[in-house]
Structure formats: C-alpha cells, structure tokens
Amino acid sequence: MKRPIRHLAAVAALLLASASAAPAQKPVPPYLDDNQPEEVRIEDALRRMTTEEKIALIHAQSKFSTPGCPRLGIPELWFSDGPHGVRMEFTWDDWQHAGWTNDSCTAYPALTCLAATFNPALAFEYGNAVGEEARFRRKDVMLGPGVNIYRTPLSGRNFEYMGEDPCLASRMVVPYVRGMQQNGVAACVKHFALNNQEHNRDHVNVEVSDRALREIYFPAFQAAVQEGGVWAVMGSYNKFRGQYCTHNDYLVNRVLKGEWGFDGVMITDWGSAHDTDEAARNGLDIEMGSWTNGLTWGRSAAYDSYYLAQPFLEKIRSGELPESLLDEKVRRVLRLCLRTNMNRQRPFGRKLTPEHTALARQVAEEGIVLLKNEGGFFPIEPGRYAKIAVIGENAVKRLTEGGGSSELKPQEEVSPLRGLQEKYGKEHILFTLGYASGRPDYSRELPSGLDADSLVREAVRVAAEADVVLFFGGLNKNYRQDCEGEDRLSMALPFGQDELLDKIIDANPRTGVVIISGNAVDMPWIDRVDGLIQSWYLGSQAGTATAAVISGEANPSGKMPFTIPMRLEDNSAHHFGPESYPGVDGTQQYKDDILVGYRWHDTQRIPPRFAFGHGLSYTTFKYGKARTDRADYLPGDTITLAFTLRNTGSRPGKETVQVYASQQHPSVLRPAKELKAFRKMNLQPGEEQMVEVQIPVNSLAFYDEASGGWKLEADTYRLHVAASSADVRSTVAIKVKQTQVTPVGK
Ligand code: GLC
C-alpha cells in the first residue's frame, strides 16, 4: 500500500523537530572509537587512567574476573576454565560452585583425545566450538589449551595436554587457538613452562638444558604464539632455574615477549605469583588467585594484597619501581580488551547446539585408539552376540567431573553403558560394576562404601553368563588418578582392576578391554585379551562414540599421542632416579633431556608395549614407496615427499601417515627419529591416493647450545614414512649440502 504524501511529510517534520531538540552528540573519545587504530585507542585510554585505576586493571577482583575501569567504561574481563568446555559458574570469592542453572555446557573430549585424532581441522572446530559457548556465556578469556609435554605416565594432568611430541602438540594447538579466538574470546595457552608433573607443582624447581627446552618443551608454546597468535599465556606454578616461571626473566622477558614477540597478556596461574619486584619487572601482566596458595587458603577478598596490587602501588609511589612498568602491563590488558570485551564486531556465540554435540561425538570417535584386535574381536556388530556383559565402573561413572580445574557440568553425558544399550538394545546388555571408587576428591581417595569381594563375585557370575565381555576400566580423575594437584604413584590400574580382570577372563575368555584414561597404564593381562581399546575422557558423547566404534558404525582412526611403556622404569623420566622424577629437595633434573617418549624408546632400543603413533583400523592400508622431489637440498629449501596410500580393506577408513626424520652422522646425540609431519587421509575401500608432504629442510636442524641457534648440518638424512613411530613403511635418504646455523628469534 503506498503511503500518502502527507504521512511522509509528518514523519520528516517530527525527525527535524527531534533532531533540533536532541543534545549535540558528545565526540567519541579515541579509546572508544572503533575507527581509531588500536595503538591510538590504547594510549588514549592509558593517559586517562589514574595510577590506582591502572593497578586495579592488572589484578583480580574476584575468583575469575578483573574489574576493568568503571569510570572510563572499560569492561570487566571474565575468565573461565577449561580446555574441554566452559566450566560452571563459581561464587565471587571462593572455590564454591555458584549453583546457577544456566551454566551447563557441551563437554568435549579431553585434549589427549583431540591429540589422538591427529586431525588439525578438528582442532580448529574444537577451539571454535568452545569459543562459541564461552562467548555465549560472556567469558572473555578461556583458560586453555594446555600443551605441556607428556614426560611421565604419572603426571596428574596429562589428560589435559596433547601428548609427548612437540610436532603433534604444535600442529594441534595452532588451529585450536585460531578457532577459539575468531569468536572474540582469548585462548590462554598454559602452563608456561615445564609443568610436566603435579607432584610439588607449586614449588618444584626444574633444571633442564636449553636444547631440551627448545626442541621439546617450547615448540607448542612458540607455535601458539607465533602461528596461532594466542592472546594470553598462563605461567606455571613451578620454578625454572630457581625463579618462578610466572615471573621468570628468561622465560617471559627474553623468550616469550622478546624472541617470540608475544603481544598479549601473561597471566598467573591461580596463586603462582610470589614476589612484587619480580612480577613487576619480569613481564607478569595480570595476577589472579594470589595471597593464598592460589587454590585453597588465604584471607577472603584479599585482592588488594596481591603482589601487583597495593604492594606494587606503594613501590611506584615511593619511586622504587617506575610507573612505566605498570603502563606496559596496562597496554597489554587494554589490547586484550580491544580484542575481546571492547570488540563490537565479535559474534554473540552459541551454546548446546546440535552441531556442538555432533562435534563432541566426532572428536571422540576419531580419537579412540584401537590398540589390539585379534581374532576379529572388534567390531561387535549388533546381532553377533545375544548377551553382552558390560563390566566396570568406568562404564557408568561421570568422567566430566573431577580432575581439577577442567571439571565440567555437561548438559548431557552419555555413559558407555547407555551408549551400548542404545546401540544393541537393553535386552542384550548385562551390567555390573565389578569395582568401585569413591566420589571425586582432589586431595584424598574416598572409599566407595561398597564391598569389593561381592562386586567381584557378581562380575564373575555375569561374565560366565555372557557370550562376550566388555570390561571398562582405567583411571577416573579422582585423587591421584588423573587429577590436578598430584601424580599417580605407579602405572598400575587402581581399585583392584587387574585381579578382577583376571577372574573375569577365567570366567569368559572372550573378553575385550576398554581403558579410559589420560595416561599409560600397566597391562599385565594384555596376552589374555584379543581386543583392547585406549579410550579417553570423552565428554558429553562418550557412550555414543564408544558404541559407534565398538559396533563398527565408526571405523577407529585414533593414534597414540604418547608411548605406553612395558613398565614405568622403561620411561625416560624414571630411568634416572628421583632427581629426574619427582625431584629431590625441591629440585628436579630433566636428565632424559631431549630423549622424551618414543625418542627415548627408539634411541635406547627399549621396545614399548604400544608405540607413539600406533592405532589400528577395521580396514588395512598399503603404503607405497616414498620418494622426494630431489636428492640434494640446501638450507631454506622445502622437501616434497610423496608416496601412495591404498585402502586394501573392505570398509572406508582414515589413516594418519607420519613422517619421521633421522640424521646419519650428527655431531651431537640426536634421537633415532623425530616426527616432522603427519597427514590424516580418508580412503574408500580400494581407493588409492597420492600423499604429498612438504618438509622444510630447516626443520631437520637441532638446537646447538654452543652457537645458541638452530644448526642444520650438511649430512645425509633419512625420512621415514610410517604408520607409527615403531612401524616404518618406507624410507628415503636425502642430502643437505651445506651447514647453516640460524640464531633463535630469526
Ligand atoms: C588451577 C590450574 C589452572 C586453572 C586455574 C584456574 O590451579 O592450574 O590450569 O586454569 O587454576 O582454575
């Protein structure tokens, strides 16, 4: 319908009248003007702030927030754990759950599972999904991902990290960070650095060589900063060479901000700051959780007592410390605000969508590792057996809780038992606990209150009655069982699982085992089982994914992100006695140096029970002979390595091909081989694809302590195309014709 002319005239008159009456728009100050360059906005905000306001900006006001600058309209920053999803809300000033009813989340699989997918594209989706949910929950900084290297199978937090190899962790952390930050939510890569155990984590002093730092412990952090563009880094609790990592001159000023050019914020772990002068001078930008041991004690509302609060202000007022140190911190915090809570362009986020659920399932399915499968034990197609016994507490235990700060409150958590019941029909599933643990606790193991002997008797009875048994065991994120704050005391399965499993197998030899853990475990029963799966803390879709893999609906494609040794003593960290792990009198020497994980096993010829990179499929793959585009290379060149991969089985499958490198005559000790590239291929039955991998020649260098740079030696190098670190399918030799040293930071 056309509007009559007089109507439009009336609207125009009204607008004119209102415009003349409205007060003149105040000019937008540069710090609030999106059209101004970032640095202009930062300097404008900085000059408007009082010293007290600047001090307030760089330390906590509550357990998980900093105050911003209310007078200038600079918003609060809100932080949340954790790497696997957005943690539930906490009360303002202590570690109590706030009891909200709108703070459940999608729980994604633990990062060890993500690493086991060897699928960087999935890592991007994972980071994006957690970022979407964080944004919707109004979080500006997500406290994750963790990328500390898996050095010992006892470490309480390996389940939160991405395995034992720096190349794998680097390739997986970069897309995670990018995916998350595209939501305007900062990732906070942690814990920088050398948090490779939980025992005495608050104070242990780690001594390690520059070479091991640069070749093993730095790469994933460096990649997160220089390739991922991460906006925040969290310091670790421990010390490095006698100085706390959170305000460590070498780590933070020299390496992180100096060499790597990090322009984001360095934040504490909760309570990891210990000194005002060091915090002021050594690059700490935001202090959280201090004036306590960060976690469990201290005065309430003690925020003004923080090292970067009143004590810092007083040292500035007295002239003992220059205000320029404060300004540098404030600039970084303001930059974080412009990237997050002052970024008007950032999306609004989403949570608990079907896409989030589907992704949680996909990561779980692609991360589950089929370790052993003889006699066609797996898959168990529906209808193959009438009675399937599911035995073990891990078939039903909620594994999104416990573990420490990565705990989650999922909207849903499908247990393995429920997944199997939905897959096979409840009438075909028998269940009994078999063993029981107490409820989660971070400082002690609580009794289950159930009689262990009667649980065992019932398990044996059910096993004897069934056509096949699936045992669900492993660890469970209780105290010392994959939990923050402490390590395990051995590799043995807890709660009498080994003895129970032997009795179950006696009663029914057709028994398969599903280990759920974030660490390697002893497997004394290994020769008595035909089917063995390494599963993980899989989150919301644990049962759905587990049933899909067991039934064959999903073809497993996970590969081990860490070595499973025959025994603890075979592990590098445990070979050199207590100085090496867990340390003596508060100091720890990483005597294994660069030989961590498969680097140790291969170089020392210690056969593992299951190798890094190992993982079976329900189909088979044939690797063709590898060849390179040239035989000779110079520093700065890129090697193109090519080979065919064929799916020689009867079902579609994914295979992660791995490329390891070894130097023929190095002038220093080098590992037998080192992972330099990997690619996950998806092939239909009978399909053959040409795989092409680019490997920078300079990536073959080692860190040379004498020259303080990366030394590429003229020599022959072998490139090993492999299905695991212990399963080389094809090797090709190349020559580097010239030696070159590249100083760090170049
Ligand atoms: C914990 C953890 C850290 C977590 C923080 C906040 O101590 O070490 O990873 O993000 O405190 O909960």
Boltz pocket constraint, residues with backbone or C-beta under 6 A from the ligand:
constraints:
  - pocket:
      binder: B
      contacts: [[A, 81], [A, 143], [A, 190], [A, 269], [A, 270], [A, 294], [A, 295], [A, 405]]
      max_distance: 6.0
